[in-house]
Amino acid sequence: MRTHNTTASPPRLAQALVRLLPASGNGAFLAGDLAEEFEDLAAVAGTAAAGRWYWRQALLSAPPLVRHRCTALISSLLLAAARSGAAGRTHMLRSVTTDLRYAWRMSRRTPVVTISVTLAVALGIAASTAIFSVMEGVFLRPLPFPAPDQLVRFSTTIANFGTAPEVNYLDAQDWRAASTRFAGIGLYDVEPGNVRVGGDDTPPFSATLMLTTAEVLPVLGIRPRIGRALMPEEYRFGATPGVMLGYKFWNAHFGGDPAAVGRTLQVGGERQTIVGVLPPEADRFPAGGADVWTALAFPPSSFLNQRGSIALAAIGRLRSDATITAAQTELSTIAARLATTYPATNRDRAVRLEGLQNAMVGPIKPMMLLLALSVAVLLAVACANIANLLLAQAHARTLELGIRGAVGASPGRLARQLWTESLAVFAVAGALGVGLARPLAEWLVSRYPDTLPLAADVTIDARVLAIAAACTLAAALLAGFPRTRRLRDTELGADLRADGRSGLS
């Protein structure tokens, strides 16, 4: 027979924890078993040791039992949801359909308000979407060349003069020979010119000529779509180089015919053979693209071949393990050495590196940001005016809302109806705004004083549509919140007793 210590009892807090466990099944068995074991252990090892043991057992046993109870509760909830899910979905769909039908009837009852709100929001969304599409295509989308973050552009800084976007030809040759940070450095010059597609009897037309050294295409990482690139010997002075056509020029004047390769093109009075057609991404460089690409070649006596000239643009591609900062440091060292060797021309001259995309679009960034901010403020003002209009409309419906509240409609139900009406109108306005965004973006690009860099990348894509949807939702919330807030703060019974004659602040 066991002898129990009748004076010892488990710790009260631990006992309270055990009592919180399920009172039936395993929980009741656990509570009784722990009490017996505690008494046995207290008689042998003492009350303190038994108390520690009791605490340890209570804490270790609680999680499994609680998990069992939670599992049972979740199972019951899922079962209930499965039983009522079909009915709940049907009821929700019927309720939304009813709200939309009522919103349609209300919009037909007040066509002036509906049309005014729709047009105001559509214009605001169109302007916002168009501005973002331009900014996304010009600033956010990377250049369509391999590893575009490795492309840089060179410029020359002259003391007491400023920064010029061109460099000296001989300096560039020295950079290419002495630098270890570049995979290639190419020079080019963009000039207007006259070309003839047919014979001498066809009228000439103006075109953009791109004169390049042999390194430009490898630096950009592009190859002809059709035909070949210029051969190394075609870049020598005195040779008769072929020409490569830009993709847009090829489609516009040769109808995209592959047989254009091998034909001749008269450039500035000289017949040259078309040897290749460049891919569409070549039209993204330089700003606005070029129509005809040919070799940059000049005699040794040319002013371009003198240290004092700064007349050619230059781009480079960094090696994969190089950074712009490291390349700039190395170039500064080379420029300092050239200043010592050629003090008459290079003493006050320094070279500056910049990422190619930033160099192309950096000058227009402040203007575009200011334009985007102006459009955002305009949309906010439009939403404020629309909110006043909707609030006045809600006040005119005070009697209607009061009657619906009196017959049992809760403020939440009435608020949902008002939100449905607002969101339906704003959804139509948003769709109309997106439709207007493309021609508005094209108009903005055409109104830019010069050729907008990367203008061909301005499109209405998925990211632009997501921004348009977000703007539409934000405008709907901003304009619809005052109306539903007034509904929450107003006593419907008082409005009904006043018969809709109360004033509106």
Disulfide bonds with the S-S distance in Angstrom:
none
